[in-house]
Amino acid sequence: MTTLVLGGGISGLIAAWHLRQRGESVEVWEAESEVGGWVQTLPWDGGHIEKGPQGVLVAPGSAAERLFAEIGLETRSPGHGTRWVGKGGSLIAMPAKPPEIFTSRLMPLSARLRLLLEPFVSVRAAEPEEGLSAFVARRLGRGAAEHLLPAMVAGILAASAESLSVDALPKLRQWEAKGSLFKGLRSEPRSELRVPVGGMGMLPKALAAQLNVRCGLKADGIERINARWRVRGSGGTREVDRVILACPAFEATRILGSLAPQSAEALAAMPYTSVRLFHSRHAPLAPLKDGFGFLIHPTEGRGLLGTLAPSWIDPDSAPAGLMQLRSFIGGAFPTDAALEDWPGVFAALKAWVPKLEAASAVRELRADRAIPSPELGHRARLAQALGSLPEGLDWISNARFGPGVRDVIEGLAIWAGSVSGA
């Protein structure tokens, strides 16, 4: 069995690694000059910034832990630092342990008390598909859906929880299947954020070092030749038994064209969101220098979704004596014109952290169509996209498995066990 993987991002590299582990002949084409896609670490004056995710949630014995060990990736954890939510004009610490939610100011007392009923809520059948807000309201109460969920979802997916499918956060359905969310949480070892030494970009590099990866090759078309596939690209043609499209849905649509029109139609209907990122360096300031950062309730952020503290997550990201922040702007939310440039963003940050000093350095990045937005109906679109693909052709991405690197690693571990090697 010979396989060509089109896309050298995390999804494509992990898929290729699994296939190679079982002895298959695999080649990866990456259109850009570097592997990793959005998972890249960029140098910045004595430190670095992340183009995409800051780290990976890893639990003992998990697929992520096994993968890192097998590819020899060294990681470290900042620990379980404090996270805040911007709500009511101030930053409120997230409870470090579940019982602390009952004394938190994040939700009204009635909403906190409603959480006690969650273990007694009946498990709902997987079908029909449920909205994310409806799921949380059903299990945790309307208060949790209104006061707690919006900031969490905006910080992860840059989208409104009201528009999304529960499949946008796969762990929720997995936990409910065990009887309740609380029971599901208790059944799993506690995860911790882990960052590769040298930054997240070391993950795709470690994978690529064990694979046959060709950068600078972009696929232009695919056609069926007898029982095999012929792929045309900028570097010529390649005939293989199987092709895996490891790319965003909109890129897969371009490649599929008339080859699989129903799949292409479903993939084209999968929305993505874009954000702007402002990386800034400041004099250290509590509480930001000692914790993960904060997310803002969308109704109060005016387009500022939240701010992380990479210098706490990964101390190598900033020179000694400086605190590095990473602020997210936009997504699916209306954004104030004042947030179009750094002075406006800094003013917005000062509203939440009044003692924050002016930045000594700032760098802006744009993440265009970087985040999948699995809106209600995603399950049907995904089923159509996958079910209408011809034999020997597959599509994988975080829009299929979930938004986080952990979701992709876990999803591909299951995928690899179901893919035929004949």
C-alpha positions in Angstrom: 0.0 0.0 0.0 1.4 3.4 -1.1 -0.1 6.6 0.3 0.4 10.2 -0.6 -0.6 12.7 2.1 -1.4 16.2 0.8 -0.6 18.6 3.6 2.3 18.8 6.1 0.4 20.3 9.0 -0.1 18.4 12.2 -3.0 16.3 10.9 -1.1 15.1 7.8 2.2 14.5 9.6 0.5 12.5 12.4 -1.5 10.4 9.9 1.6 9.7 7.9 3.5 8.7 11.1 0.8 6.2 12.0 0.8 4.6 8.6 4.6 4.5 8.5 4.6 2.8 11.9 2.7 -0.1 10.5 5.1 -0.5 7.6 3.3 1.4 4.8 5.1 3.5 2.2 4.1 7.1 2.8 5.0 10.4 1.2 3.9 13.9 2.4 3.6 16.9 0.1 3.5 20.3 1.8 2.8 23.4 -0.4 4.7 25.8 1.9 8.4 25.9 2.5 8.0 24.7 6.1 5.9 21.9 7.7 3.5 22.6 10.6 0.7 24.7 9.1 -0.5 26.9 12.0 1.7 24.9 14.4 4.9 26.9 13.9 7.2 28.7 16.3 8.6 32.0 14.9 11.7 33.7 16.3 11.3 37.1 17.9 14.2 39.2 19.4 15.6 36.9 22.1 12.6 34.6 22.3 9.8 33.4 20.0 6.0 33.5 19.3 3.6 30.8 18.4 1.8 31.1 15.1 -1.0 28.8 16.4 -1.6 26.9 19.7 0.6 27.5 22.7 0.7 23.9 24.0 -1.1 20.6 24.2 -3.3 19.2 26.9 -1.7 15.9 27.9 -3.0 13.3 30.4 -1.1 10.3 31.7 -1.5 7.3 29.4 -3.1 9.4 26.7 -2.5 9.2 22.9 -0.6 12.5 23.1 1.7 11.2 25.8 2.4 8.0 23.8 3.0 10.0 20.6 5.5 12.4 22.3 7.4 9.5 23.8 7.6 7.5 20.6 8.9 10.4 18.5 11.3 11.5 21.2 9.8 14.9 21.8 10.9 16.6 25.0 8.1 18.7 26.7 7.7 20.6 29.9 4.7 22.0 31.8 4.2 25.3 33.4 1.8 23.7 35.9 -1.8 24.5 36.7 -1.7 28.3 36.8 -4.6 30.6 37.4 -6.9 31.5 34.5 -9.3 34.5 34.7 -12.5 35.5 33.0 -13.2 39.1 32.2 -16.8 39.7 33.3 -18.6 42.6 35.0 -15.7 44.9 34.3 -13.2 42.9 36.3 -11.1 39.7 36.1 -12.5 36.8 38.1 -10.3 33.8 38.8 -11.5 30.5 37.3 -12.0 27.8 40.0 -8.9 25.6 40.2 -11.0 22.6 41.4 -14.7 21.7 40.7 -15.9 22.4 44.3 -14.6 26.0 44.1 -17.2 26.8 41.4 -19.8 27.0 44.2 -18.1 30.0 45.8 -17.1 31.7 42.5 -18.5 35.1 41.3 -18.6 33.8 37.7 -22.2 32.8 38.0 -25.2 33.8 40.2 -25.9 31.6 43.2 -28.9 29.9 41.6 -26.7 28.9 38.6 -24.1 27.5 40.9 -26.6 25.4 42.8 -28.1 24.1 39.6 -24.7 22.4 38.9 -25.5 20.0 41.7 -28.2 18.4 39.6 -25.9 17.6 36.7 -25.1 14.0 37.7 -28.9 13.3 37.8 -29.6 14.6 34.2 -30.5 11.8 31.8 -28.0 11.0 29.1 -29.4 12.1 25.7 -29.0 10.0 22.6 -26.4 11.2 20.2 -29.0 11.9 17.5 -30.4 14.3 16.6 -27.4 16.6 16.8 -27.6 19.1 19.6 -26.4 22.7 19.8 -23.5 23.5 22.1 -25.4 26.0 24.2 -28.4 23.7 24.4 -26.2 20.9 25.5 -24.6 22.9 28.3 -28.0 24.3 29.4 -29.5 20.9 29.5 -26.7 19.4 31.6 -25.4 22.3 33.6 -28.3 24.8 33.5 -29.1 27.9 31.6 -26.9 30.0 34.0 -23.8 28.1 32.9 -24.7 28.5 29.3 -25.2 32.2 29.7 -22.4 33.2 32.2 -19.6 30.6 31.8 -19.8 29.1 28.3 -19.5 32.2 26.0 -16.0 33.3 27.1 -14.7 29.7 27.0 -15.9 29.1 23.5 -14.8 32.5 22.2 -11.4 31.9 23.6 -11.1 28.5 21.9 -13.0 28.9 18.6 -13.5 32.6 18.3 -17.1 31.9 17.7 -20.5 32.2 19.5 -21.6 29.2 21.4 -25.2 29.8 20.2 -24.2 29.0 16.6 -22.1 25.9 17.2 -22.8 22.2 17.4 -21.9 20.3 20.5 -19.5 18.4 18.2 -17.3 21.5 18.3 -16.0 20.3 21.7 -15.8 16.5 21.3 -14.9 15.9 24.9 -18.4 17.0 26.1 -20.2 14.1 24.4 -17.5 11.7 25.4 -18.0 12.6 29.0 -21.8 12.5 28.9 -21.6 9.0 27.4 -20.1 7.9 30.8 -23.2 8.9 32.6 -22.6 12.6 33.3 -20.0 15.3 32.7 -18.8 15.1 36.3 -18.4 11.3 36.1 -16.6 11.6 32.8 -14.2 14.2 34.2 -13.5 12.0 37.2 -12.9 8.9 35.0 -9.9 10.5 33.3 -6.5 11.4 34.7 -6.1 15.2 35.1 -4.6 16.8 32.0 -1.8 19.4 32.1 -0.6 21.8 29.5 2.7 20.7 27.9 4.9 22.6 25.6 7.8 21.1 23.5 11.2 22.5 24.5 11.8 25.0 21.8 8.2 25.8 21.1 5.2 24.0 19.5 7.0 24.1 16.1 9.2 21.3 17.4 6.3 18.9 17.2 5.9 19.0 13.4 9.7 19.0 13.0 10.1 15.9 15.1 7.4 14.1 13.1 8.8 15.3 9.7 12.3 14.1 10.7 10.9 10.5 10.7 9.0 10.8 7.4 9.4 11.3 3.7 8.3 15.0 3.4 8.7 17.1 0.4 8.0 20.9 0.9 7.2 23.3 -1.8 4.9 20.8 -3.6 1.3 21.8 -4.2 -1.3 19.3 -5.6 -3.2 20.7 -8.6 -5.5 17.8 -9.3 -6.3 14.2 -8.7 -7.6 11.6 -11.1 -8.5 7.9 -11.0 -6.2 5.7 -13.1 -7.6 2.1 -13.0 -7.4 1.1 -9.3 -4.9 3.8 -8.4 -4.7 7.6 -8.0 -2.7 10.0 -10.1 -1.8 13.3 -8.4 -0.6 16.2 -10.4 1.5 18.9 -8.7 4.1 21.5 -9.2 6.8 18.7 -8.9 5.3 16.4 -11.5 2.9 13.5 -11.0 2.7 10.6 -8.5 0.7 7.4 -8.7 -0.4 5.8 -5.4 -2.9 3.5 -3.9 -4.4 6.0 -1.5 -4.5 9.8 -1.1 -5.2 11.6 2.1 -6.2 15.2 2.0 -4.8 16.7 5.2 -5.9 20.3 4.7 -8.7 22.8 5.6 -12.1 22.0 4.2 -11.9 24.9 1.7 -8.6 23.6 0.3 -9.9 20.1 0.0 -12.9 21.5 -2.0 -10.5 23.0 -4.5 -8.7 19.7 -5.0 -11.8 17.5 -5.2 -13.6 19.6 -7.8 -15.7 17.3 -10.0 -14.0 14.2 -8.7 -16.4 14.0 -5.7 -18.9 16.9 -6.0 -21.1 15.9 -3.0 -18.0 15.8 -0.8 -16.8 19.1 -2.2 -20.2 20.7 -1.6 -20.3 19.6 2.1 -16.7 20.7 2.7 -17.4 24.1 1.1 -20.2 24.7 3.6 -17.9 24.3 6.6 -17.2 27.8 8.0 -13.9 29.0 9.4 -13.1 32.1 11.5 -10.1 34.5 11.4 -8.4 36.4 14.2 -5.7 39.0 14.6 -3.0 38.4 17.1 -1.0 41.1 19.0 2.1 39.8 20.7 3.5 42.3 23.2 6.3 42.5 25.8 5.9 44.4 29.1 7.3 44.8 32.5 6.2 41.8 34.6 2.9 42.4 36.4 0.8 40.2 38.7 -1.4 38.4 38.2 -0.6 38.0 34.5 3.0 37.0 35.0 2.0 34.1 37.2 -0.9 32.5 35.3 -2.3 31.4 31.9 -4.1 34.6 31.1 -7.7 35.7 30.7 -10.7 35.3 28.5 -13.4 38.0 28.2 -17.1 37.5 28.1 -18.0 38.4 24.4 -20.6 41.0 25.3 -17.9 43.0 27.2 -14.9 42.4 25.0 -16.0 44.5 22.0 -13.9 42.2 19.8 -11.1 41.5 22.3 -11.5 37.8 23.0 -8.7 37.4 25.6 -5.1 37.5 26.4 -2.6 34.7 27.2 0.7 35.0 29.0 3.2 32.9 26.8 6.1 33.9 29.1 4.4 31.9 31.9 3.4 29.1 29.6 6.9 28.9 27.9 9.6 30.9 29.7 11.8 30.7 26.6 9.3 32.9 24.6 10.6 36.2 26.1 13.9 37.5 27.3 14.5 37.4 31.0 12.8 40.2 32.9 10.0 40.7 30.4 6.4 39.5 30.4 5.1 38.4 27.0 1.3 38.6 26.2 -0.7 37.4 23.2 -4.1 39.1 22.6 -6.8 37.8 20.3 -9.0 40.1 18.3 -12.1 39.5 16.1 -13.3 36.0 15.2 -17.0 35.9 14.6 -17.7 38.9 16.8 -18.2 42.6 15.9 -15.0 44.5 16.6 -14.7 48.1 17.7 -12.8 50.2 15.2 -10.5 51.2 18.1 -9.1 47.7 18.1 -7.7 47.9 14.6 -4.2 48.9 15.8 -2.0 48.4 18.9 -2.8 51.7 20.7 -6.5 50.7 20.7 -5.8 47.2 21.8 -3.5 48.4 24.6 -6.2 50.8 25.8 -8.6 47.9 25.9 -6.1 45.8 27.9 -5.6 48.6 30.3 -9.3 48.6 31.0 -9.0 45.1 32.4 -5.4 45.4 33.8 -5.1 49.1 34.8 -1.5 48.7 36.0 -0.2 47.2 32.7 2.8 49.3 31.4 3.4 50.3 27.8 4.8 47.6 25.6 8.5 47.6 24.8 7.9 45.6 21.6 4.8 44.6 19.6 4.3 42.2 16.8 1.0 41.6 14.9 0.0 38.5 13.0 -3.1 37.6 11.1 -4.6 34.1 11.2 -7.0 34.1 8.2 -9.5 31.2 8.2 -7.4 29.5 10.8 -10.1 28.2 13.1 -12.9 25.8 12.1 -16.3 26.8 13.2 -18.4 23.6 13.5 -21.9 25.2 13.4 -25.1 23.3 14.0 -25.5 20.8 11.2 -21.7 20.0 11.2 -22.4 16.3 11.8 -24.5 16.0 8.6 -21.9 18.0 6.6 -19.1 15.8 7.8 -21.0 12.6 7.1 -21.7 13.8 3.6 -18.2 14.9 3.0 -16.7 11.6 4.2 -19.4 9.3 2.9 -19.2 10.6 -0.7 -15.5 10.2 -1.1 -14.4 7.5 -3.6 -12.5 4.5 -2.2 -8.9 5.2 -1.5 -9.5 8.9 -0.8 -9.8 10.4 2.6 -9.9 13.9 4.3 -8.6 14.7 7.7 -8.2 18.0 9.6 -9.1 19.6 13.0 -12.5 20.4 11.5 -13.1 16.7 11.5 -11.6 15.7 14.9 -11.8 18.8 17.0 -10.1 22.2 17.5 -7.2 21.4 19.8 -4.0 19.5 19.0 -5.1 17.0 21.6 -8.3 16.4 19.7 -6.4 15.8 16.5 -3.9 13.4 18.1 -6.7 11.4 19.8 -8.9 11.4 16.6 -6.1 10.2 14.4 -5.1 7.4 16.8 -8.7 6.1 16.4 -8.6 6.8 12.6 -5.4 4.9 12.2 -6.9 1.8 13.7 -9.8 1.9 11.3 -8.0 2.6 8.0 -7.5 -0.4 5.9 -3.9 -1.3 5.1 -4.8 -3.8 2.3 
